[in-house]
Structures are given as C-alpha cells and as structure tokens.
C-alpha cells in the first residue's frame, strides 16, 4: 500500500517463486493476436495465484502479459515518459502518494469497472473523475527485528518521537522519498504528524540519529534489515526498517517451517495509510482487454487472492481475509492520513526539501 509491495521481493529473498511476468515486452501492431493479449504494467511486487489468473484468462478470452518495473515511483515515472506509446494497457500500483502526478500527466482514460459499487466507501472518491480504481490498501510503518531488541534488552520504538531517541541511533533504514512509494509514504506520515513547519526539524533529528537511506524497498528490507529472511542472508545490520504493517505475516507464511510467532513487529505509531489504484492507460492498444482486466482486479476472486500474494488488504466489501494474515498483520487502528489535494499541493516541494536536507 503497497506498496505497495511485498510478495515478489520477499519471495525472492526466501527462495520462493512468485509470478512476476507472463511474457516479454509489449510491441506495437493491430494483429488478432495483439487484440487477445492485455498487458499489465506494475511495480515489482505484483503477484497472483496461477489458478486465479488462469480462470480470468479462460473466462475473458484474454492472455495477460505482465511487465514489472521497479518500485511504484519508478513505474509511474516510466509510464509518464512513455505515455504516448505505452508499454501496456493497464497500470497497477500507483498509490495515493503519487496519484496526482499520474493524473496531472493525463496517464489514464476514464472507466468505471463492473463491481465499482462494491468498493468500500472510505476508498472511493472522485479518483480523478473515474480515471483510476482503488484495488488494495495497506499501512506503511516502521518494522522491527524482535530478536535484536530482546538480545539488547531494549524496548522497540512505538512512535516517530521514539525514532530520534539516542537508544535508537544508527538502527533505522528507510527508502528514498524521491524514488520509492514507502519512502514517500514515510515522509508524508512525518508531515502529517509534525505539520508543514515541523517535519523538516524532525528529519534533521532523524538524520542526526543515523538514519540510513537506500534507493528502494527491496534493498532496505531484503538487504539492510536484520529481521527479514532476505536481510539475514545478506548480513543486514539495521533492526528498524520502513516497510508495511503486513510484512510480519509474510515472514511467517513464506517460512518453512512456519514459526508460531512472527519474527518482526510493527511500530503502530508510525503508520501511514496507503491506497493503490489501477487505471486504463490513455493510449492503450487494447482498451477492451484493459477494461476486462480492471474488472478482474476489483472482482471478489482476485480481491480474496491478494492478501497472501501481495500482502495487502482488499478494498471490496465482503472480501474475506485469511486468518493467518490478520493474526500477524493487523491494520493500524489510527494511521496517519493526508488529503490527496494536500499531497498534490506539497509533494514535489517536500521531496525537494527532503532531498536537500537528508541526502546532502
């Protein structure tokens, strides 16, 4: 949320194969074969059960091709650069932190999918006059390595304020707010907490307390974070990482054998609510196939498949979430949020100021 997101990168870190592509690059042309192929462009954490995707392909008559391209921020930036000749038909993974950028660049055409009225009211807005559709939600939060804090007889942090205390010096790794959706979500969470005039002072304190910034989520979580399976293999030495509230259940689900408790926890006072969207690209070659694919993304079958594949929550009313998911990855009770209009008004300037403050 997210984001976005977990499954493909974590699965790789744990030696598990996740579905991340169904074919090669999209190419031009109006052949009959092209009309039966619909191409989804996404961030790297796209994942779906093979039988669920196969059922859609059989019922719709479309073959799905998936192109993944880095973090959500990178995927959106590339979609903007290629909007006149897009890689695919549908873009999935643009979230509420990046939505205005995509809409301002006219990436999408309007489409209201079948089942749109089943999307929970709290996730439905005008979404740029119907140009994107909510698909999933999750919380960007600081995760902690339980073993580290137990071994050091140190209480894990609970809030943003805790992260700047001396006892947590040199423990946190986060993502670049300019290129990573969780990194940007963490920045927006601090802006929501401390206000327009206070977040920079907070980041000065965080920088002084040794925060480490890396380019994207995969590096932060699967290389730098000591609590993840991938981080352990890579020798990660940071016991605090900006990730998702749904990361702990993934550590359980992908482990063999499964532990009784998750090896990681969540600092619930650091959570920012993320919503991810899908949109029909303005210059899609296969608009009809793209519409069918968006219908699928908000359908109950896909919505109930998401939690244990991409470790996000469904937005559809009545979609069931597996018990093991909710047991180890509950949503934050009171996450930080920010109005899309405020994000749109301030995001670029905040990122510019963040970059000058933290990276220079």
C-alpha positions in Angstrom: 0.0 0.0 0.0 1.9 -1.3 -1.2 3.5 -1.0 -1.5 3.0 -1.2 -2.1 4.9 -4.1 -2.0 5.9 -7.3 -0.6 5.4 -10.7 -2.2 7.7 -10.8 -5.2 10.7 -9.3 -3.5 10.2 -11.2 -0.2 9.6 -14.4 -2.0 12.9 -14.0 -3.9 14.6 -13.3 -0.6 13.2 -16.5 0.8 13.8 -18.6 -2.3 10.1 -18.7 -3.3 9.0 -18.1 -6.9 6.2 -15.5 -7.3 4.5 -14.7 -10.6 6.1 -11.5 -11.9 5.7 -11.8 -15.6 3.8 -13.6 -18.3 5.7 -12.8 -21.5 8.0 -10.4 -23.0 7.8 -6.7 -23.8 4.8 -5.2 -25.4 5.1 -4.2 -29.0 3.0 -2.3 -31.5 0.6 -3.7 -34.0 -3.1 -4.4 -34.5 -2.9 -8.1 -35.2 -5.6 -10.5 -34.0 -3.0 -11.9 -31.5 -2.4 -8.5 -30.1 -6.2 -8.0 -29.6 -6.3 -11.1 -27.4 -3.3 -10.0 -25.2 -3.8 -7.5 -22.5 -0.7 -6.0 -20.8 -0.5 -5.0 -17.2 2.3 -2.7 -16.1 3.1 -2.8 -12.4 5.8 -2.4 -9.7 7.9 -5.4 -8.9 5.7 -6.7 -6.2 2.8 -7.8 -8.4 1.8 -11.4 -7.6 -1.3 -13.5 -8.2 -2.1 -17.2 -7.8 -1.7 -19.0 -11.1 -5.2 -20.7 -11.0 -6.9 -17.3 -10.3 -5.2 -15.7 -13.3 -5.8 -18.7 -15.5 -9.5 -18.6 -14.6 -9.7 -14.9 -15.8 -7.9 -15.7 -19.0 -10.2 -18.6 -19.8 -13.4 -16.7 -18.9 -12.4 -13.4 -20.7 -10.5 -14.8 -23.6 -7.6 -12.5 -23.0 -4.0 -13.6 -22.3 -2.4 -11.5 -19.6 1.1 -10.2 -20.1 2.7 -8.6 -17.0 5.6 -6.1 -17.2 7.2 -5.2 -13.8 9.4 -2.2 -13.5 11.0 -1.4 -10.1 9.3 0.4 -7.3 5.9 2.2 -7.7 7.6 5.5 -8.1 9.8 4.2 -10.9 6.9 2.6 -12.6 4.9 5.8 -12.6 7.8 7.9 -13.8 8.4 5.5 -16.7 4.7 5.4 -17.6 4.8 9.2 -17.8 7.8 9.2 -20.1 6.2 6.6 -22.4 2.6 7.8 -22.2 2.3 8.5 -26.0 3.5 4.9 -26.7 2.8 3.0 -23.5 4.3 -0.3 -22.6 0.9 -1.8 -21.8 -2.9 -1.2 -21.3 -3.3 -1.0 -17.6 -1.1 0.5 -14.9 -1.4 -1.1 -11.5 0.3 0.2 -8.3 0.0 4.0 -8.5 -0.9 5.0 -4.9 -2.3 7.9 -3.1 1.1 9.4 -2.6 1.8 9.5 -6.4 -1.8 9.8 -7.8 -1.8 13.5 -8.6 1.4 13.2 -10.5 -0.2 10.5 -12.7 -3.4 12.4 -13.2 -1.6 15.7 -13.9 0.2 14.0 -16.7 -3.0 12.6 -18.1 -1.9 9.0 -17.9 -5.4 7.5 -17.7 -8.7 7.4 -19.5 -12.0 7.2 -17.5 -13.5 3.8 -16.8 -15.9 2.6 -14.1 -15.4 -1.1 -13.7 -18.1 -3.7 -13.0 -18.3 -4.0 -9.3 -17.2 -0.5 -8.6 -20.2 -0.1 -6.2 -18.8 -2.9 -4.1 -15.6 -0.9 -3.2 -15.7 0.2 0.4 -16.9 3.9 0.6 -13.8 5.0 2.5 -11.7 4.2 -0.5 -14.0 5.7 -3.1 -13.5 9.3 -4.1 -13.6 11.0 -7.4 -10.2 9.4 -8.2 -9.7 12.0 -11.0 -13.2 11.7 -12.4 -13.1 7.9 -12.6 -9.7 7.7 -14.2 -8.4 5.2 -11.6 -10.0 2.5 -9.5 -8.9 1.6 -5.9 -7.6 -2.0 -5.8 -5.9 -2.5 -2.4 -4.9 -0.8 0.8 -2.1 -1.2 3.4 -0.1 0.7 6.0 3.4 1.9 5.6 5.1 1.5 9.0 8.4 1.0 10.7 9.1 -2.7 11.3 11.4 -4.0 13.9 13.6 -7.1 14.4 12.2 -8.7 17.6 15.3 -10.8 18.3 17.6 -7.7 18.2 15.6 -5.8 20.8 15.3 -8.9 23.0 19.0 -9.5 22.8 19.8 -5.9 23.6 17.2 -5.7 26.4 15.7 -2.6 24.5 12.0 -1.8 24.0 11.1 -1.4 20.3 10.1 2.1 19.2 6.4 2.8 19.1 6.2 6.3 17.5 8.0 8.8 15.4 9.3 10.5 18.5 10.9 7.3 19.7 13.0 7.0 16.5 15.0 10.1 17.3 16.0 9.0 20.8 19.6 8.1 21.4 18.9 4.5 22.1 17.8 4.0 18.5 20.8 5.7 16.9 22.1 4.0 13.7 19.2 1.5 13.8 16.8 2.7 11.1 16.9 2.3 7.3 14.4 3.9 5.1 13.8 4.4 1.3 14.5 7.4 -0.8 11.3 9.5 -0.8 12.0 10.7 -4.4 12.0 7.2 -5.9 10.2 4.9 -3.5 6.5 4.8 -2.5 7.1 3.5 1.0 9.9 6.1 1.4 7.5 8.8 0.3 4.7 7.5 2.5 7.0 7.6 5.5 7.9 11.3 4.7 4.2 12.1 4.3 3.5 10.4 7.6 6.0 12.7 9.4 4.5 15.7 7.7 1.0 14.6 8.9 2.5 14.2 12.4 4.5 17.3 12.7 2.9 19.7 10.3 4.2 21.8 7.4 6.6 23.7 9.6 7.8 20.8 11.8 8.6 17.8 9.6 12.0 19.3 8.5 13.1 19.8 12.1 12.1 16.1 12.7 14.2 14.9 9.8 17.2 16.9 10.9 16.9 15.0 14.2 16.4 11.7 12.4 19.5 12.3 10.2 21.5 13.2 13.3 20.4 9.9 14.8 21.9 8.0 12.0 19.0 7.1 9.7 20.3 5.3 6.6 18.6 6.0 3.2 18.7 3.5 0.3 17.1 3.7 -3.1 14.1 1.3 -2.7 12.1 -1.1 -0.6 13.8 -4.3 -1.8 17.2 -3.1 -0.8 16.0 -1.7 2.5 14.0 -4.8 3.5 15.8 -7.7 1.9 19.4 -6.4 2.3 19.7 -3.9 5.1 17.0 -5.1 7.6 18.3 -7.7 10.1 14.8 -9.1 10.8 13.8 -10.3 7.4 14.8 -13.7 5.9 16.5 -12.0 3.0 18.2 -9.5 5.3 19.6 -12.3 7.4 21.0 -14.0 4.3 22.5 -10.6 3.1 24.0 -9.8 6.5 21.7 -6.8 7.1 22.5 -5.0 10.3 19.6 -2.5 10.7 16.9 -3.7 13.1 14.5 -1.0 12.1 13.1 -0.6 8.5 10.3 1.3 6.8 8.1 -1.4 5.4 4.4 -2.4 5.8 2.2 -3.5 8.7 1.6 -6.6 6.6 5.3 -7.6 6.4 5.3 -9.7 9.5 2.7 -12.3 8.2 4.8 -12.7 5.0 7.7 -13.7 7.2 5.5 -16.4 8.7 3.7 -17.5 5.5 6.9 -17.9 3.4 9.0 -19.6 6.2 9.5 -23.4 6.2 8.7 -24.5 8.8 6.4 -21.7 9.8 7.2 -20.1 13.2 4.5 -19.8 15.8 5.0 -16.0 16.0 6.3 -13.5 13.5 10.0 -12.6 13.9 9.2 -9.0 13.2 6.9 -6.4 14.7 5.3 -3.1 13.8 5.7 0.3 15.4 2.0 1.2 15.1 2.5 4.9 15.9 4.5 5.3 12.6 1.9 4.1 10.1 0.6 5.9 7.0 -2.4 4.6 5.2 -1.7 3.7 1.5 -4.2 3.0 -1.2 -3.2 1.5 -4.6 -5.1 2.1 -7.8 -5.3 0.7 -11.3 -6.0 2.7 -14.4 -6.6 2.2 -18.1 -3.8 4.0 -19.9 -4.8 6.8 -22.2 -3.1 5.3 -25.3 -3.8 1.7 -24.5 -3.7 -0.5 -27.6 -6.2 -2.9 -26.2 -8.7 -0.8 -24.3 -11.4 -3.5 -24.1 -8.9 -6.0 -22.7 -7.8 -3.4 -20.2 -11.3 -2.8 -19.1 -11.8 -6.5 -18.5 -8.6 -6.7 -16.6 -9.6 -3.8 -14.2 -13.0 -5.6 -13.7 -11.0 -8.6 -12.6 -8.8 -6.6 -10.2 -11.8 -5.5 -8.3 -13.7 -8.8 -8.5 -14.1 -10.9 -5.4 -11.9 -13.8 -6.7 -8.8 -11.5 -7.1 -9.6 -9.4 -4.0 -9.6 -12.5 -1.8 -6.4 -13.8 -3.5 -4.4 -10.6 -2.8 -3.7 -10.9 0.9 -1.4 -13.9 0.8 0.2 -12.9 -2.5 0.8 -9.2 -2.3 0.2 -8.8 1.5 -2.3 -6.0 1.2 -5.9 -5.7 2.2 -8.8 -5.8 -0.3 -11.0 -2.8 -0.8 -14.1 -4.8 -1.9 -17.0 -5.1 0.5 -17.3 -8.7 1.8 -13.9 -9.9 0.5 -12.5 -12.4 3.1 -9.0 -12.0 4.5 -7.2 -15.2 5.6 -6.9 -15.7 9.4 -3.1 -16.0 9.3 -2.9 -12.7 7.5 -4.9 -10.8 10.1 -3.3 -12.6 13.0 0.2 -11.4 12.1 -0.5 -8.2 10.2 -3.5 -6.2 11.5 -4.2 -2.8 10.1 -3.3 0.2 12.2 -6.2 1.4 14.3 -5.3 5.1 13.8 -2.9 5.5 10.8 -1.7 8.9 9.6 -3.5 10.0 6.5 -3.4 13.1 4.2 -5.9 14.5 1.8 -5.0 13.9 -1.8 -5.2 17.6 -2.6 -2.7 18.4 0.2 -0.3 15.7 -1.2 -0.7 17.1 -4.7 0.0 20.7 -3.5 3.1 19.9 -1.4 4.6 16.6 -2.5 7.2 17.8 -5.0 8.4 20.7 -2.8 8.5 18.5 0.2 10.6 15.8 -1.7 12.9 18.5 -2.9 13.4 19.9 0.6 13.8 16.4 2.0 16.4 15.6 -0.6 18.4 18.7 0.2 18.1 18.1 3.9 18.7 14.4 4.2 20.9 13.4 1.2 23.2 16.4 1.0 
